[in-house]
Amino acid sequence: MSDLINVLVFGLLLGGIYGLVSIGLNLIFGVVRIVNFAQGELVMLGMYGSYYAYTQYGLSPYVSVFLVAPAVGLLGMAIQRLVIQPLHNESNMQIFATFGLLMMFENIMLMISRGEAKSIGGDVGAEVVTLGDMKFSLVRVVTLVAVTLITIGLHFFLSRTMMGKAIRAVTQDKRAARTMGIHVERTYLFTFGIGAALAGMAGAMLTPIYSITPTVGGNFILAAFAVVVLGGLGSVWGAYWGGLIVGVVEALAGFYIDPVLRSAIWFLIFLVVLVVKPAGLLGQVGAEEVGFREQH
């Protein structure tokens, strides 16, 4: 029984990581209606930013996040304005463009870092929380708490503020939103910036957990896609719960079946959800088609 509890807790903490990475991706899809393949690389840039802030200026990742997240958010706004917006009538080309950004960011960091792995885990990530006979990584606990607070904050932002209501209006019907005087392009710009900032925040908070390489983003983006599809396309709460579900399933599969097959298990769930409920657990029916239906 204690083994099961340990596995479940580890799965929830792992799910917090997946949820943190996925929320920004899901927000961008929900509003801008593109699948941002470069989201994992934005996480990677956040990790490098946090690493250099720690090594050069002695800033903890939990402090540098307040510098890294806005910086990556501004980069996201530049991507939306200079790359995505000019292709607004070409939804397929937008997807290819984000894939091109993925390759560009990865190779730029490969050139800068010479491919050497960086890590601050031994300095920051070694602290543990003890609960009875169980020990948990403090960094993972902080990550789960952070993603919970971010999800609640985004929920209130989207439901209670004028900008949040404008984002929801554009999500539901961009033509009607434009008729009501909402600046759709500005909303896209702001949303992409928020989604990118969340990726940068995720990168900063994950710096103590993972070794940092130019390809580390690939470790997150596949899991993030599974989380987004499982939880519901365009649903912030869907990304949160989807992350927790994927984390728990991966932990259980790794412990009771085979660690090698843990990723295969949740990708099997990914495929089943696509077939049975394409909109995901909390997504709106038809959301999976809107990106191709409303671009023109």
Sequence and secondary structure as in RCSB ss.txt:
>XXXX:A:sequence
MSDLINVLVFGLLLGGIYGLVSIGLNLIFGVVRIVNFAQGELVMLGMYGSYYAYTQYGLSPYVSVFLVAPAVGLL
GMAIQRLVIQPLHNESNMQIFATFGLLMMFENIMLMISRGEAKSIGGDVGAEVVTLGDMKFSLVRVVTLVAVTLI
TIGLHFFLSRTMMGKAIRAVTQDKRAARTMGIHVERTYLFTFGIGAALAGMAGAMLTPIYSITPTVGGNFILAAF
AVVVLGGLGSVWGAYWGGLIVGVVEALAGFYIDPVLRSAIWFLIFLVVLVVKPAGLLGQVGAEEVGFREQH
>XXXX:A:secstr
 HHHHHHHHHHHHHHHHHHHHHHHHHHHHHHH    TTHHHHHHHHHHHHHHHHHHH   HHHHHHHHHHHHHHH
HHHHIIIIIGGGTT HHHHHHHHHHHHHHHHHHHHHHHTT  B  HHHHTT EEEETTEEEEHHHHHHHHHHHHH
HHHHHHHHHHSHHHHHHHHHHH HHHHHHTT  HHHHHHHHHHHHHHHHHHHHHHHTTTS B TTTTHHHHHHHH
HHHHHH TT HHHHHHHHHHHHHHHHHHHHHT GGGHHHHHHHHHHHHHHH TT SSS TTHHHHHHHS  
